[in-house]
Amino acid sequence: MNFSSEQPKIIVVGSSSIDLVLETDKLPLPNETVLAVNSESYFGGKGANQAVGTARLGASVYFIGCVGMDPLGQQIMRNLVGENVNVGFVHETDKESTGTAYVTTSEGNAAIVVVPAANKYLNKSHIDEADRYFHTSDLVLVQLEVSMDVVEYTVKKAKKYGKKVGLYASPAMRVSDEILEAVDFIVAKSNELFIIFGEEKREEVLKKYFNKVFVRDDTNSTIYFDGTEMKYYRKNKDKTVYKMGMGDAFTSGFAIALCHGNSVEDCVKFGNEVSSRVSGGKGSQTGLPRMSDFFS
Ligand SMILES: OC[C@H]1O[C@H](O)[C@H](O)[C@@H]1O
């Protein structure tokens, strides 16, 4: 694996939120009431997680997102600034409060309900405001917690300027064939392929999008087709506290390795490494590693 001294320039377009994490002895079944044994809040949102993930790995990062005009929005801004993420394109709306996510976690498994709130107000003109940074960026990351219109607009702008684009297709929803074709890599969960691609058979999806679709499961395994054969890589999680934010961490690691010109195989291995670390910390951002954690 090669990581040069050059600093990758990354734009992340997406959500930010405060995650309220409820620890329970078991995940509640439908119509069941359970007691929480602990409750804590953390910084989250797939966009913000990837902004922090790539910044900790040495990238110069612009995050484009939207928060509410409220104390939670201010906390998110301060956190991003503290993580060396540029917040010049994080907008505030008075129409909704800051996004939140309600997470129930038990034995490492997490069930998440996201309230997009202010994240819904991210719009195309916000993306246009950052136009000149699209020119100079190396790579753009998107996920699916802001409107599909904004995601599509972002992808098209990035491709117009010849930039690499990574899509973490979560929360799963149908993505147009045009966008699936346009992006350079797609991270998806194994049980959600039909929703995203309209095709259930994993082999079919992987073969159609070889070296491009990376399917993950919660054992921190990644599978893809390299044009000749199926490739499977697994990195045992260093220590599992919460299985939260692993897809974001994988995407961050993959993106950084790609910016440094590594092979697809090495990008996957590094993504798995980064993902294995995040599950060792509470919440989606605490355990995100720095480059010095790998090479000191
Ligand atoms: O991917 C993990 C994230 O999903 C939800 O968006 C939560 O905010 C959490 O931080």
Ligand as a Chemical Component Dictionary entry (heavy atoms), coordinates in Angstrom:
data_LIG
# 
_chem_comp.id                   LIG 
_chem_comp.type                 NON-POLYMER 
_chem_comp.pdbx_formal_charge   0 
_chem_comp.three_letter_code    LIG 
# 
loop_
_chem_comp_atom.comp_id 
_chem_comp_atom.atom_id 
_chem_comp_atom.alt_atom_id 
_chem_comp_atom.type_symbol 
_chem_comp_atom.charge 
_chem_comp_atom.model_Cartn_x 
_chem_comp_atom.model_Cartn_y 
_chem_comp_atom.model_Cartn_z 
_chem_comp_atom.pdbx_ordinal 
LIG O1 O1 O 0 -23.727 5.179 9.185  1  
LIG C1 C1 C 0 -23.920 5.437 10.545 2  
LIG C2 C2 C 0 -24.778 6.644 10.722 3  
LIG O2 O2 O 0 -26.061 6.350 10.238 4  
LIG C3 C3 C 0 -26.964 7.283 10.754 5  
LIG O3 O3 O 0 -27.015 8.312 9.863  6  
LIG C4 C4 C 0 -26.383 7.724 12.089 7  
LIG O4 O4 O 0 -26.320 9.124 12.173 8  
LIG C5 C5 C 0 -25.007 7.083 12.145 9  
LIG O5 O5 O 0 -24.012 7.959 12.603 10 
# 
loop_
_chem_comp_bond.comp_id 
_chem_comp_bond.atom_id_1 
_chem_comp_bond.atom_id_2 
_chem_comp_bond.value_order 
_chem_comp_bond.pdbx_ordinal 
LIG O1 C1 SING 1  
LIG C1 C2 SING 2  
LIG C2 O2 SING 3  
LIG C2 C5 SING 4  
LIG O2 C3 SING 5  
LIG C3 O3 SING 6  
LIG C3 C4 SING 7  
LIG C4 O4 SING 8  
LIG C4 C5 SING 9  
LIG C5 O5 SING 10 
# 
